[in-house]
Every structure is written in structure tokens, then in C-alpha cells.
Amino acid sequence: MANTQDNVMIRMEDIHKSYGDVEVLKGIDIEVHRGEVLAIIGPSGSGKSTLLRCINRLEDITSGLVEIEGGTLASTKGDGTVEYAKEEDSRKLLGCMGMVFQQFNLFPHMTVLENLLEAPVHVKKRAKEAVLPEAMALLKKVGLEDRADYYPAQLSGGQQQRVAIARALCMKPDIMLFDEPTSALDPELTGEVLRTMRELAAEHMTMVVVTHEMNFAREAASHVIFMADGVIVEQGEPQEFFAHPKEERTRAFLNNML
Amino acid sequence: MDKLMDTVVLMLQGSEVTLEIFCVTLVLALPLGILAALGRLSKLRVLSRFMEFYIWLMRGTPLMLQLLFVYFALPMIGIMLPDMAAALLAFTLNYAAYFAEIFRAGIQSVPRGQYEAAKTLGMTYPQTMRRIILPQVIRMVLPPVSNETINLVKDTSLIYILAMNDLLRVARTIVQREFDMTPFVVAAVFYLAMTAVLTWGFKKLEAHYGKYAR
């Protein structure tokens, strides 16, 4: 894409987000470099999911700056209002990101394979024959090539989530966003999803992961952010962060989680 | 026996009018209903309010009154429609309003996550509606649409008021002429046959669209 020499894939500056009178993000700065895995942790209601959804405009920010691969998605003008990139530019910037949701959000009326083909064929207008081998390769990668003709309702939650990951990857994104991808799963099914995510991380996919899985954050992330009440309380390298949390708020949270 | 055959032949001719009203109304009112539902759900307040008003008007007055209005009142302001066109206009506007509410309920019952997933995959609003939302809506609205459709079969009999020779009016004419109640029974059988076909058809459709649901 545009300016990627410095390899900053996502830059957010002084992000504020309010719903009416309630401010859920109170000035957040983050920077994600190519190949980095950023884990965002924190209690419910801390604003971490909202922050993630501001990256790909599922939510509009109230003020601040959002840059994707050097292109400006949203900026705040002199009068304090937020200006978003024009339709076409915005589409291009958002197109480099894939997203995985807590509730999977597979299209229930399509088979697994159709879910994967849908966007490459109908959004990117690629030939179905060209996408097909890529889609099958991705299904193989997530261990579900034998489920290509199943409907989502016929799969377990863990399988559905792996399909959702494959579906996002089928658009060849530069950045993958994960919104609590294992929170809706039985504990025994989270492992298979986390394994897929670890593989992605090992392949240097740029990832932003909102999660409650402390082990994943500790072992797979390159950077950890702890949020509470709409601000970043503490951040750092996972080893240092988990071994020696500095803030009292962080320690209380981690003690509760472990 | 010959008399019964004559009755049946006459009533088959009456059924033609009934079926024409039924088919054309359905073909026009379903897509109109979808559009009206989308309008009703639009963020444009003017459009949404207008659709709300239209739906209120159509559901709030008797279909019979609407038929009479189109047939007798419109000519007073210079709009003169042939019998069939007048009937079709009233039926279509009326049924589109009911369908609109059914489709609105269907559209609103699709989880928000479906829109979000489509958005993150780069789909536009029309694409999302056509390829993701509406196919799911169709499955959910089949039972209520089936209800309305069966109602429509029977509502077609209201056009007797416009002096059009539909199934029921033909039956009544024969009954009054011959003083024989058989045509009423034949009419009932005809209506039942039509609804039986519809019931069967909707069952097939439900099976087809329901194949992905557990």
C-alpha cells in the first residue's frame, strides 16, 4: 500500500469515542508494526473491543487519528469534527484488514466453501476457478478441508471459528483483527482456534487480538496492552508485562485471571 | 350430471379471473413489499415516515373500501382504470403493505453480526442485502408469507363488488338462477384445491431454504 517504509501498519492517535454522554475511549494511542501481534487485554467494559472496532470502522471515532498502512482513514479537523476518507480510499484501506468475531458470523445459508469464495468472487470480482484452490488450501491449513460442503450449523463452534479465520484470510489481508475469538467457545474448543492463530502469528501475519486468553497473550503476542475504563493502563513486551506488572490495577486484573 | 359439468366449466372460467388477480398481485406485491420494508427501515426519515404512513393507511382501512375507492373515486379526479387494472392496483397496494411488515420483521431478525461480517469483507450495502441478508430473510418469512398468500386466494372474492366474474360470483349467480346449492360446494372445493397447492408449495420452499438450519 501507500507509505510502508517505516512498516507501521496501524497508527491510532488520541482516540476518543463516546456514546452520548458516556466516554468509552479516553485518548488511546497505539502503533502496530508489520508482523507484530498486539494483544489487548482488560476487564469487560474497558473499551478494548470498541477500540478494535474503531480500527476498521465498525465504529466511528469521536475524535483522533486513524492511519492504515500510511493512509489516513480518519482525522480530526481544526473544528474538532472527524473526517473519514472518501468512499473509494476508505474501501481500499479497510480492504487490507480481515476480522474474526466472537460470534463467528459465518453466513448460515452458505456452505463452508461458499463462505470463503463469497467475497473474493463478488467483491474482488475474481474468477471462481482461480479462488477455489486458494480456498481449499486455506481450509486445509485450518484443518477443515473435509468440511468444505458442510453448512455452518453442522459444525462445532471451534470449527466455525476456524472457518471464519479462513474466510478472512481468503481476502489476503495484511492485517487480521480478532475480537475475543475464543470467548464464545467451550474451553476444550478454544485450543484448536488458538493453535490456528499461533500458526498465523508464526507466519508473521500482523495481528491485533482482543482476548481473555492470558497464555496466548503471553506466548504468541509481541506486545501487550492492558486497558481499563477507556485508557491504556500499562503496556509492554509480554515476558516483562506478565512477570513484573507495574500498575496496581494490572496486578489486580492478572491475579483474577490466573 | 351434464348440469354439474356446465357448472364446473362456468366456474373454471370464474377461476381464471381469481387466479389472474392472485398471481399478478403476488408477483407485484412481494418485490414492492421488500422495497417498502427497506424504505421503512431507511435512515432517511422522510422515506421511513412516508412508508409508515402508507402501511398504516393500507392496513387501517378495509380492502373492500380500497377497491371501491380505486374503482369509483379515482375516476372523479380523471383517473379511469379498466376493471381488472383497478382491482390489481388496490390488491397490490394493500398486500405490499402487509408484506412490507413481514419483511421488516425478517430483516430486523438477522443478527447485526451478519452485516458486520459482510462489511469487513468489503461488501457494499446492496451486495450485503442481496447476497447475505435477503436469502436469510426469505427463510424466516416463509411461514407468515404463506399465511398472507392463502388469505389472498380468498380475498380475491372481494372483487365481486366491482361486478367482475370471479369464482365466487359465478357460483352465486348460478345458485340464484338454478336454486341449487351445489355451486357453493364446488366453489369451496376450488378454493381448498388452490390453498392445498399453495400449502404444498410453501412446504417445499421451506424445506429448500431450511436445508442449512439445524
Contacts between the chains, C-beta under 8 A, distances in Angstrom:
chain1	res1	chain2	res2	distance
A	56	B	120	6.0
A	58	B	116	5.6
A	58	B	119	6.9
A	58	B	120	7.3
A	91	B	122	6.6
A	94	B	120	7.6
A	94	B	122	6.9
A	95	B	122	5.3
A	97	B	120	7.2
A	98	B	120	6.8
A	98	B	121	7.9
A	99	B	116	7.9
A	99	B	117	7.8
A	99	B	120	4.1
A	101	B	113	5.9
A	101	B	116	6.9
A	101	B	117	6.7
A	103	B	111	7.4
A	103	B	113	5.1
A	105	B	111	7.6
A	105	B	113	3.9
A	105	B	114	6.2
A	105	B	116	6.5
A	105	B	117	3.8
A	106	B	117	7.6
A	107	B	114	7.0
A	107	B	117	7.2
A	107	B	132	5.7
A	108	B	136	6.7
A	108	B	212	5.7
A	108	B	213	7.0
A	109	B	135	4.8
A	109	B	136	5.6
A	109	B	139	7.2
A	109	B	209	7.7
A	109	B	212	5.2
A	110	B	212	7.7
A	118	B	121	7.1
A	118	B	131	7.0
A	119	B	121	3.8
A	119	B	122	6.1
A	119	B	123	6.7
A	122	B	123	7.2
A	122	B	127	6.3
A	122	B	131	6.4
A	123	B	121	6.3
A	123	B	122	4.3
A	123	B	123	5.8
A	123	B	127	7.3
A	124	B	122	7.7
A	151	B	211	7.6
A	151	B	212	4.0
A	151	B	213	7.9
A	152	B	212	7.6
A	153	B	212	6.2
A	153	B	213	5.8
A	153	B	214	4.1
A	154	B	214	6.7
A	167	B	121	7.5
A	168	B	120	7.5
A	168	B	121	7.7
A	171	B	121	6.3
A	171	B	122	7.0
